[in-house]
Amino acid sequence: MHQFPVLLSLIAVSVLLMVTPVIGYRPWPHLKPNSSDLTLGSSKKFEGSSEFVQMRYHMGPVLTANITVHIVWYGRWQKSQKKIIREFINSISAVDAKHPSVAAWWKTVQLYTDQTGANISHTVHLGEEKNDRFYSHGRKLTRLSIQSVIKSAVTASTKPLPINPRSGLFLLLTSDDVYVQDFCGQVCGFHYFTFPSIVGYTLPYAWVGNSAKLCPGVCAYPFAVPKYMTGFKPLKSPNGDVGVDGMISVIGHEIAELATNPLVNAWYAGQDPVAPVEIADLCEGIYGTGGGGSYTGQLLNDKDGATFNMNGIRRRYLVQWVWNHILNYCTGPNALDQ
């Protein structure tokens, strides 16, 4: 079991503002129609082995204890939307879901280990929840004010979220009327850790936004597509909520990276910890066999025409694949769901 240390002081607030995600295929507004970025992507994110990818362990802690995900619902959320997300998180450890399953997808994440050889925990479950329906920090958040929202949740006078630095993750979800710094233009979600100077603790957290009103063609792709992508038709979302179904893959992306790189000093490719290439970054936009560039790969269709690639406990989801450092390519639930 690891006690998370307060990260070295050289990683200061200025570093947080410098962190930029590695961009795979998303129809970002700055990309030009019919450009090479739309067909091949700007980096080596494709299905199949790659001699150029060196996913390495940098000796930092990973989450080997049972993982608990505490949620902060920021803004106005419908009960149905919360249910979709809760059931996805609970599906990560489900043992009875139909093949191909979310739980089998998580088996690739479990392959990653710490310096003692202990694997990422197979258990991920939903923890406590906090509602911030009155936008306590406004409807425009910066990367730093996100940490202040988390501080409010863990220091609340009534029912504060529990603090467990060894295995607790904080997931801040913003409703479709909240704008977060760099949202839609550069990111759909990100993860980092809180600063003791702001929150009082070093805690792994992730933020994911609902893009339904702001940029569904970017962050809810392929359930929505931007107008300039003529000839592309949006796919039908599996749970009937384009914004939330688009969030699901981003949530899976961030939880997988939090488990393997919670303090940005464990598993990543490249030499730069300020902008690490992590296990989900390498598979951005890949959801099935043959995926790469602007092609999602081979997907499944429900009887009502909805598109998905994984089964949860009671629902179906479209979730991005993750990098398998042993096989050296992106894998989904099919690889280990035997």
C-alpha positions as CSV (number, residue, x, y, z in Angstrom):
1,M,0.0,0.0,0.0
2,H,1.3,3.4,-0.9
3,Q,1.0,6.6,1.1
4,F,0.9,9.3,-1.5
5,P,3.7,11.8,-0.8
6,V,3.3,15.5,-1.3
7,L,4.8,15.8,-4.8
8,L,8.1,17.5,-5.1
9,S,7.9,21.2,-4.8
10,L,9.3,21.7,-8.3
11,I,5.8,20.9,-9.6
12,A,4.2,24.1,-8.7
13,V,1.1,26.0,-9.8
14,S,2.8,27.3,-12.9
15,V,3.4,23.7,-14.0
16,L,-0.3,22.9,-13.8
17,L,-1.1,25.8,-16.1
18,M,1.5,24.4,-18.6
19,V,0.1,20.9,-18.7
20,T,-1.3,20.2,-22.2
21,P,-2.9,16.9,-23.2
22,V,-1.7,14.9,-26.1
23,I,-4.3,15.3,-28.8
24,G,-5.5,12.3,-30.8
25,Y,-8.5,12.4,-33.1
26,R,-11.1,14.8,-32.1
27,P,-12.8,17.2,-34.5
28,W,-11.2,20.2,-32.8
29,P,-12.3,23.6,-34.1
30,H,-8.8,24.6,-35.1
31,L,-8.4,21.7,-37.6
32,K,-9.1,22.5,-41.2
33,P,-11.7,20.4,-43.2
34,N,-10.0,17.7,-45.3
35,S,-6.7,18.3,-43.7
36,S,-4.3,15.4,-42.9
37,D,-5.1,15.8,-39.3
38,L,-8.7,14.7,-40.0
39,T,-7.6,11.5,-41.6
40,L,-4.4,10.4,-39.9
41,G,-4.3,12.4,-36.7
42,S,-1.3,14.5,-35.5
43,S,0.4,11.8,-33.6
44,K,1.0,8.0,-33.6
45,K,-2.3,6.8,-32.2
46,F,-3.4,3.8,-34.2
47,E,-4.3,0.2,-33.6
48,G,-1.4,-2.2,-34.0
49,S,2.1,-2.4,-32.6
50,S,4.5,0.5,-32.8
51,E,8.2,0.5,-32.4
52,F,8.0,4.2,-31.7
53,V,6.0,3.9,-28.5
54,Q,7.9,3.4,-25.3
55,M,5.5,3.2,-22.4
56,R,7.7,3.3,-19.3
57,Y,7.3,3.2,-15.5
58,H,8.9,6.1,-13.7
59,M,8.7,4.6,-10.2
60,G,5.8,6.7,-8.9
61,P,2.8,5.2,-7.1
62,V,-0.1,3.5,-8.8
63,L,-3.5,2.5,-7.4
64,T,-3.1,-1.1,-6.2
65,A,-5.6,-0.8,-3.4
66,N,-9.4,-1.0,-4.1
67,I,-10.3,2.2,-6.0
68,T,-13.1,4.4,-4.8
69,V,-14.5,7.1,-7.1
70,H,-16.1,10.1,-5.3
71,I,-18.2,12.3,-7.5
72,V,-18.8,16.1,-7.3
73,W,-21.9,16.9,-9.4
74,Y,-21.3,20.6,-10.3
75,G,-24.3,22.4,-11.7
76,R,-27.7,21.0,-12.6
77,W,-28.0,17.3,-13.4
78,Q,-31.0,15.2,-14.2
79,K,-31.5,11.9,-12.3
80,S,-31.3,9.9,-15.5
81,Q,-27.9,11.4,-16.3
82,K,-26.5,10.6,-13.0
83,K,-27.8,7.0,-13.3
84,I,-26.0,6.5,-16.6
85,I,-22.7,7.6,-15.1
86,R,-23.0,5.8,-11.8
87,E,-23.8,2.5,-13.6
88,F,-20.7,2.9,-15.8
89,I,-18.4,3.3,-12.8
90,N,-20.1,0.3,-11.1
91,S,-19.7,-1.7,-14.3
92,I,-15.9,-1.5,-14.2
93,S,-15.8,-4.2,-11.5
94,A,-18.9,-6.1,-12.6
95,V,-18.4,-9.8,-13.0
96,D,-21.7,-10.7,-14.7
97,A,-21.9,-8.3,-17.6
98,K,-22.4,-9.7,-21.1
99,H,-19.3,-10.0,-23.4
100,P,-17.7,-7.7,-24.4
101,S,-17.8,-6.0,-21.1
102,V,-16.5,-2.8,-19.4
103,A,-14.9,-5.1,-16.8
104,A,-12.9,-6.9,-19.4
105,W,-11.7,-3.5,-20.8
106,W,-10.4,-2.7,-17.3
107,K,-8.3,-5.9,-17.3
108,T,-5.8,-4.1,-19.6
109,V,-5.5,-1.4,-17.0
110,Q,-4.9,-4.0,-14.4
111,L,-1.8,-5.2,-16.2
112,Y,0.1,-2.2,-15.0
113,T,2.1,-2.6,-11.8
114,D,4.1,-0.6,-9.2
115,Q,7.7,-1.1,-8.3
116,T,6.8,-4.1,-6.1
117,G,5.1,-5.9,-8.9
118,A,1.6,-5.3,-7.5
119,N,-1.1,-4.8,-10.1
120,I,-3.6,-2.0,-10.5
121,S,-6.7,-3.0,-8.4
122,H,-9.4,-4.9,-10.1
123,T,-12.0,-3.3,-7.9
124,V,-13.4,0.1,-8.8
125,H,-16.5,1.2,-7.0
126,L,-18.6,4.3,-6.5
127,G,-18.0,6.2,-3.3
128,E,-19.7,9.2,-1.8
129,E,-21.3,12.0,-3.9
130,K,-21.6,15.7,-3.4
131,N,-24.1,18.0,-5.2
132,D,-23.0,21.6,-6.0
133,R,-26.2,22.6,-7.9
134,F,-25.9,26.3,-7.1
135,Y,-22.6,26.8,-8.9
136,S,-20.6,27.8,-5.8
137,H,-17.6,28.9,-7.8
138,G,-19.5,30.3,-10.8
139,R,-20.3,28.9,-14.3
140,K,-16.8,29.6,-15.6
141,L,-14.0,27.5,-14.0
142,T,-10.3,27.6,-14.4
143,R,-8.0,24.7,-13.8
144,L,-7.1,26.1,-10.4
145,S,-10.7,26.9,-9.4
146,I,-11.6,23.3,-10.1
147,Q,-9.3,22.5,-7.1
148,S,-11.3,25.0,-5.0
149,V,-14.5,23.2,-5.9
150,I,-12.9,19.9,-4.6
151,K,-11.8,21.7,-1.5
152,S,-15.3,22.8,-0.8
153,A,-16.5,19.2,-1.2
154,V,-14.0,17.7,1.2
155,T,-14.3,20.4,3.8
156,A,-18.1,20.9,3.7
157,S,-19.7,21.3,7.1
158,T,-22.3,18.7,6.3
159,K,-21.4,15.3,4.7
160,P,-17.9,16.2,3.4
161,L,-16.4,13.8,0.9
162,P,-14.0,11.3,2.6
163,I,-10.3,11.7,2.0
164,N,-8.3,8.5,1.3
165,P,-5.0,9.4,-0.5
166,R,-4.2,5.7,-1.0
167,S,-7.1,4.8,-3.1
168,G,-9.7,7.6,-3.4
169,L,-10.2,9.5,-6.6
170,F,-12.3,12.6,-7.1
171,L,-14.3,13.0,-10.2
172,L,-15.6,16.5,-10.8
173,L,-18.4,16.5,-13.4
174,T,-19.7,19.8,-14.8
175,S,-23.2,20.2,-16.3
176,D,-23.8,21.4,-19.9
177,D,-24.0,25.1,-18.9
178,V,-20.6,25.3,-17.3
179,Y,-17.5,26.3,-19.1
180,V,-14.0,25.2,-18.0
181,Q,-10.7,26.6,-19.1
182,D,-9.7,25.0,-22.5
183,F,-12.9,23.1,-22.7
184,C,-14.0,22.3,-26.3
185,G,-10.9,24.0,-27.8
186,Q,-8.2,21.8,-26.3
187,V,-9.7,19.3,-23.8
188,C,-12.9,17.4,-23.0
189,G,-11.5,16.3,-19.7
190,F,-8.2,16.1,-17.8
191,H,-6.7,14.6,-14.6
192,Y,-4.1,15.9,-12.2
193,F,-3.7,16.1,-8.4
194,T,-4.7,18.7,-5.9
195,F,-2.2,21.1,-4.3
196,P,-1.9,21.1,-0.5
197,S,-1.7,24.9,-0.7
198,I,-5.2,24.9,-2.1
199,V,-7.0,21.8,-0.9
200,G,-4.8,20.8,2.1
201,Y,-4.0,17.4,0.6
202,T,-2.4,15.8,-2.5
203,L,-5.4,14.0,-4.1
204,P,-5.8,12.5,-7.6
205,Y,-8.7,14.0,-9.4
206,A,-10.3,14.3,-12.8
207,W,-12.6,16.8,-14.4
208,V,-15.0,15.9,-17.3
209,G,-17.5,18.3,-18.8
210,N,-20.9,17.7,-20.5
211,S,-20.5,19.2,-24.0
212,A,-24.1,18.9,-25.1
213,K,-24.6,22.7,-25.4
214,L,-21.1,23.9,-25.9
215,C,-19.4,21.6,-28.3
216,P,-21.1,18.2,-28.9
217,G,-19.5,17.8,-32.3
218,V,-16.1,17.8,-30.5
219,C,-16.5,16.2,-27.1
220,A,-19.5,14.0,-27.8
221,Y,-18.1,12.7,-31.2
222,P,-19.2,10.3,-32.8
223,F,-22.7,10.9,-31.4
224,A,-22.5,14.4,-32.8
225,V,-20.3,15.8,-35.6
226,P,-19.3,19.4,-36.5
227,K,-21.0,21.0,-39.4
228,Y,-17.8,21.2,-41.5
229,M,-17.5,17.4,-41.5
230,T,-19.9,17.0,-44.5
231,G,-20.8,13.4,-45.3
232,F,-20.4,12.2,-41.7
233,K,-23.5,11.2,-39.9
234,P,-23.7,11.1,-36.1
235,L,-24.1,7.7,-34.5
236,K,-27.0,7.0,-32.2
237,S,-26.0,7.1,-28.6
238,P,-26.7,3.9,-26.5
239,N,-28.4,5.7,-23.6
240,G,-30.3,8.4,-25.4
241,D,-28.2,11.3,-24.0
242,V,-25.6,12.6,-26.5
243,G,-23.8,14.7,-23.9
244,V,-23.6,12.1,-21.2
245,D,-22.8,9.2,-23.6
246,G,-20.0,11.4,-24.9
247,M,-18.7,11.9,-21.3
248,I,-18.6,8.2,-20.6
249,S,-15.5,7.5,-22.8
250,V,-13.8,10.6,-21.4
251,I,-14.5,9.4,-17.8
252,G,-13.1,5.9,-18.7
253,H,-10.1,7.6,-20.2
254,E,-9.4,9.7,-17.1
255,I,-10.0,6.9,-14.6
256,A,-7.6,4.6,-16.4
257,E,-4.9,7.2,-16.4
258,L,-5.5,8.1,-12.8
259,A,-5.1,4.5,-11.8
260,T,-1.8,4.2,-13.7
261,N,-0.4,7.7,-13.3
262,P,-2.1,9.4,-10.3
263,L,0.7,11.8,-9.5
264,V,2.1,12.2,-13.0
265,N,5.2,10.3,-12.1
266,A,4.3,6.6,-12.9
267,W,3.3,5.2,-16.3
268,Y,3.7,7.4,-19.3
269,A,5.6,7.6,-22.6
270,G,8.0,10.3,-23.6
271,Q,10.5,12.2,-21.6
272,D,8.4,15.1,-20.4
273,P,6.4,14.6,-17.2
274,V,4.8,18.1,-17.8
275,A,3.0,16.7,-20.9
276,P,3.0,12.9,-20.4
277,V,1.6,10.6,-23.1
278,E,-0.5,8.2,-21.0
279,I,-2.2,4.9,-21.6
280,A,-5.4,6.3,-23.0
281,D,-3.8,9.2,-24.9
282,L,-2.1,6.6,-27.1
283,C,-5.5,5.2,-28.1
284,E,-7.4,8.4,-28.6
285,G,-10.3,7.9,-31.0
286,I,-9.9,4.1,-31.1
287,Y,-13.0,2.1,-30.1
288,G,-12.8,-1.0,-32.1
289,T,-10.7,-3.2,-34.5
290,G,-9.2,-1.2,-37.3
291,G,-9.6,2.1,-35.5
292,G,-7.3,5.0,-36.2
293,G,-7.4,8.6,-37.5
294,S,-11.0,9.6,-37.8
295,Y,-12.2,6.0,-38.0
296,T,-13.5,4.7,-34.7
297,G,-13.0,1.0,-35.7
298,Q,-15.6,-1.8,-35.9
299,L,-18.5,-1.1,-33.5
300,L,-21.6,-2.9,-32.4
301,N,-25.2,-1.9,-33.0
302,D,-28.2,-2.5,-30.7
303,K,-31.6,-3.5,-32.0
304,D,-32.7,0.1,-32.0
305,G,-29.7,1.2,-34.0
306,A,-27.7,2.6,-31.1
307,T,-23.9,2.2,-31.3
308,F,-21.7,0.7,-28.5
309,N,-18.7,-1.4,-28.0
310,M,-19.0,-2.6,-24.3
311,N,-21.7,-3.9,-22.0
312,G,-22.1,-2.7,-18.5
313,I,-24.3,-4.1,-15.8
314,R,-27.5,-3.0,-17.3
315,R,-26.5,-0.6,-20.0
316,R,-24.2,-0.3,-23.1
317,Y,-21.5,2.1,-23.6
318,L,-18.9,3.4,-26.1
319,V,-15.5,3.5,-24.4
320,Q,-12.1,4.2,-25.9
321,W,-9.5,1.4,-25.8
322,V,-6.3,1.7,-23.8
323,W,-2.7,1.0,-24.4
324,N,-1.5,-2.5,-23.6
325,H,2.2,-2.1,-22.7
326,I,2.9,-5.9,-22.8
327,L,1.5,-6.4,-26.3
328,N,2.5,-2.8,-27.3
329,Y,-0.8,-1.8,-29.0
330,C,-4.3,-0.6,-28.1
331,T,-6.7,-3.2,-26.7
332,G,-10.3,-3.3,-25.7
333,P,-12.4,-5.9,-24.0
334,N,-12.0,-8.6,-26.6
335,A,-8.3,-9.1,-25.9
336,L,-8.7,-10.3,-22.3
337,D,-12.4,-11.1,-22.0
338,Q,-12.0,-14.9,-22.2
